[in-house]
């Protein structure tokens, strides 16, 4: 069970909810990091009094230093600060809630210090899954997933004596705001439309990924890496209600599911208390009042990002880093109103076609694949 935590990405949605859980559980907070949100970081520091606060934006860090001059918290700017927060000695658990490829190096550093990794940064396993899992095995570090779907699977396999008993992992997917639309109808949707997720309140990047179904594709890759399973044993079903968070089917025909209200504090709390279960003050799921539970197959023609992710997963090597880097840049352009919705899968497919795949890549080759994919999207 966690006692002291470091949160990488504390001002985002997962980071804020992690601090809610920390306050409820009485956890100590050793370090907080963010990119440039000075106001929210100052509030968090004054409330939780960490030894270290990091803003990777140097100018924002200078501002924060002035604001916190009356506190004992050390302020650092830049990526070096993020790395320091990942290995801070007081923390037994590092919550990786930063968005994107930036989370890879800090996660590896925390693994090297045998921290428990409460993993909310899916790009880490998407881009370098084999490398990360091998490092965790070598160091004896725990990786406990925080994504609701992967937490559900993690909980459903706790009673599994042999992973060879697993027939299939079934990831549930809300379908996003455009569920049921045709490819042409989806292409007419705007940024404002894409940011209206039906069930969850999240940051803009992951919300757009949910609209394209790329988020589910990334989760497929993450599940394959976490449990070392081939694509044939990882499936996706549309479940609009977001009550069943994922399922595990066993060879004897049993299907175990984890159900709960769509509240990220439940999987966050479990990542803190594992292998125990603590009391949760949140309202529990009421089966008598929750809506009927429905399931459907995803439409890979209307949402090609899911297919692109599955293809990259099958190829392996640096293909997933290429996919992820291209998607991050394409979504950034979409959020800046520089491209349309259908341009996201188009640019990802273009990067996949142009950037060579390296099998069994090193960390440097993974980072290079990411860089090359972004260059393709930006037209450099």
C-alpha positions, -999 to +999 in steps of 0.1 A: +000+000+000+013+035-009+022+059+018+040+087-001+035+096-037+050+117-065+025+129-092+039+136-127+011+157-142-007+170-111-027+198-127-044+176-153-076+156-148-060+125-134-035+144-113-062+165-097-083+134-089-052+116-075-048+145-051-085+141-041-077+105-033-045+114-015-064+138+007-091+113+015-065+086+023-041+108+042-012+101+018+019+122+019+028+141-014+066+143-020+066+160-055+042+176-080+049+183-116+031+200-145+039+219-177+029+256-172-002+259-150+013+283-124-019+292-106-031+256-100+003+244-091+006+271-065-027+261-050-017+224-049+017+232-033+002+253-006-024+226+002-002+195+001+033+210+009+055+187-013+092+190-010+095+195-048+074+213-074+083+212-111+070+231-141+086+220-173+080+254-188+111+274-176+093+308-176+064+294-156+088+278-131+105+312-125+070+327-118+062+298-094+095+303-076+086+339-068+050+329-057+063+301-034+092+321-019+075+319+015+073+281+015+098+253+020+090+237-014+119+235-039+109+247-074+127+233-105+120+241-142+125+220-172+126+183-181+154+176-155+129+185-128+105+160-141+132+133-139+140+144-103+104+141-093+103+106-108+131+093-085+125+114-054+136+093-024+106+099-002+080+085-027+072+048-028+047+054-056+050+075-087+018+084-105+026+090-142-003+112-153+015+133-179+001+132-214+022+118-243+057+105-250+072+128-224+063+102-197+086+075-211+120+085-196+106+095-161+087+062-159+119+042-168+138+062-142+112+055-115+113+018-124+150+019-120+145+031-084+120+002-078+090+026-073+055+014-077+043+029-110+006+040-109+005+041-147-020+066-163+004+075-192-005+049-218+020+062-243+048+047-222+037+011-229+024+019-264+058+032-276+082+011-255+061-016-239+086-045-242+115-023-230+094-010-200+081-044-189+115-059-192+130-031-171+102-036-145+109-073-143+146-067-139+142-041-112+113-058-094+091-027-098+053-029-097+033-014-125-004-009-115-025+005-143-047+035-136-067+037-168-102+025-160-101-003-186-067-016-176-074-013-139-105-034-146-085-061-163-058-060-136-085-066-110-101-094-130-069-113-133-059-112-096-074-147-091-057-161-122-030-186-112-016-189-147-019-163-174-022-191-199-057-196-186-067-163-202-086-167-235-093-131-243-091-096-228-122-075-237-118-037-235-149-017-233-153+015-252-179+042-249-178+049-286-172+086-280-194+114-292-198+102-328-210+067-321-234+054-348-222+079-374-210+070-409-175+079-421-189+109-441-209+121-411-179+119-388-159+140-412-182+169-408-177+171-370-158+201-355-134+204-326-163+215-303-182+183-313-152+161-307-146+175-272-181+165-260-175+131-245-207+114-233-195+100-200-160+112-189-145+146-182-109+145-195-082+167-210-086+178-247-061+154-262-075+122-247-110+134-254-102+138-291-085+103-290-118+089-277-137+106-306-114+090-332-112+057-312-074+060-313-076+060-275-090+025-276-064+015-301-036+027-278-053+007-250-052-024-271-015-020-275-011-013-238-030-044-228-009-065-252+023-052-235+011-054-199-001-091-203+023-101-231-006-113-253-010-112-291-036-090-308-058-121-314-064-122-276-073-086-271-108-074-283-128-042-282-166-039-277-187-007-276-204-002-242-221+032-242-229+033-205-193+030-192-204+008-163-186-024-173-150-011-174-135-043-191-137-080-190-115-111-190-126-143-207-110-176-195-106-208-214-132-226-193-159-201-205-160-179-175-161-142-181-151-119-153-160-082-154-153-052-132-183-028-129-185+007-113-196+042-118-176+062-144-153+078-117-115+077-122-110+079-084-119+042-081-090+029-102-067+056-088-075+045-053-070+008-061-035+017-075-027+032-042-041+004-019-033-027-040-032-055-030-057-043-004-090-026-009-097+005+012-130+022+020-142+045-007-164+075+002-177+078-033-213+068-042-212+031-052-229+016-083-266+009-078-276-019-101-313-011-096-310+025-110-282+022-135-292+021-172-295-012-192-261-024-203-255-028-240-227-040-262-218-037-299-189-041-323-168-011-332-170+004-367-134+004-380-145+019-413-160+050-397-132+052-372-100+040-390-077+050-361-086+018-343-076-002-373-044+017-377-035+010-341-042-027-344-020-028-375+008-012-357+004-035-328+007-065-351+038-052-367+054-043-334+089-028-330+089+009-334+056+009-354+037+018-323+060+048-315+055+060-351+017+057-347+017+075-313+040+103-323+020+110-355-012+109-336+000+133-310+010+159-336-021+154-356-044+159-326-024+190-317-030+204-351-067+195-349-071+212-316-054+243-331-080+243-359-053+237-385-067+203-398-100+185-400-111+155-381-104+130-409-070+145-414-059+128-381-061+092-394-048+103-428-017+119-413-011+089-390-013+065-420+011+087-439+036+086-411+033+049-408+040+045-445+070+068-446+089+061-414+108+027-414+100+003-386+129-010-364+123-043-347+135-048-311+144-010-310+166+006-283+152+036-263+171+059-287+156+043-318+121+046-302+127+083-296+139+087-332+109+070-346+087+093-326+106+124-339+105+112-375+067+106-373+061+141-360+082+155-389+060+137-414+029+151-399+043+186-398+055+184-433+092+190-424 
